[in-house]
């Protein structure tokens, strides 16, 4: 009788561990998907930042060119 009770308790604990394991697997997958999404968003932002930096460099070059033309007109 005592052995059957122990087996029943152990069986219950094993089932609880299996449920907890499955719950943690699901949570892990959800967190993995969040990490993937965050990495993709970060990469998109990095691309956008690089584009804006290139635009800024181009505009700086354009303003330098414009300044040179103005100075040429003014004879400086």
Secondary structure, 3 states (H helix, E strand, C coil): CHHHHHHHHHHHHHHHHHHHHHHHHHHHHHHHHHHHHHHHHHHHHHHHHHHHHHHHHHHHHHHHHHHHHHHHHHCC
